[in-house]
Amino acid sequence: MVTTLKEINLAQLDKELGSQGLCADFNDPNNKIIIVADNSTVTEAQLNAAITAHIAIDELDAKAEAKAALLTRLGITAEEATLLLG
């Protein structure tokens, strides 16, 4: 178990540790608790190191940026894309 106040993207952190499963309690933003799942081979030292190195990616922001970049490359607005797809 590791407690942190760092911003964590749990799905991303789990992938960074080999997708062995993590559980978390983020109810207290200053004391986020992260635990490895049962039968995981990830050690507490590995979890600590991964959290230290972790830079959380906001998936919604990343998708929005990717969509905006695509629209720019296509030379159309979001409204025009909606019209084409609708």
N, C-alpha and C positions, 0 to 999 in steps of 0.2 A: 504494500500500500504506500502510495506517495501522495502528499498533500502539497498543493501549489496554488499560487495566485495568478500564475501565467495563463494567458489566453490559450485554450486548447481546442483543436478540432479533433474530436475523439476518433472518428473514422479514419482520418489522415494519420493520426498517431498510431493507430492499430496497424495500418498498412506499413508504416515505417518500422514496426517491430515484427513484421512477418505475418500479419493477419492471424494471430493466435487468440484474439479476443480480449477486450478490455471492458471493464465496467466502471462507471463513474457516478459521482454525486456532485452536481454543480449547484446545489441549492445555496451555498454560501460562496459568492464569487471571490472572496479572499482566502478561502480554504477549500479549493476543489480537491476532491478525493478521487484518486484513480487506482484501480485494483486490476490485477491480471485475472483472467477467467480461470476457473478450475481446469486442471490438466494442462495448463500452459507451461511451456518451458522457459518463458521469459523470467529472468531474475529481477529482484528489486533494484539491483545495481544497473541492469540494462534498462529498466523502466526509468530510473532516475536520469541516466545518460540521455535517453531518447527525449525525455521531457526538456532537459537542458538545451538540447540541440533543436528542438521542435519550433518551427515558425508556422503558426496556424494560418491556413488559407481560408478565407471566407468564400465558400463555394458559390453563394449567390452573387457576390461581387465579381468573381472570376467568370461566371457564366454571362453576366451582363456585359462585362468588358469584351468577351469573345464575340457576343452577338453584335455589339457596337462596331467592333473591328471588321466583322464580316459585312455588315451593312455599308460601312465606309468603302470597303474593297469593291462591293457591288455598285456603289454609287447611288443607293436608294435610302429613303428614310424608313423608320420603323412603321409608320403609317402606310407607306407604299408596300412594304413587305406583307403587312397584315391584309391589305387589299388583294395582293396577289395570291395569298394563301387562303383567304376567306372565301 
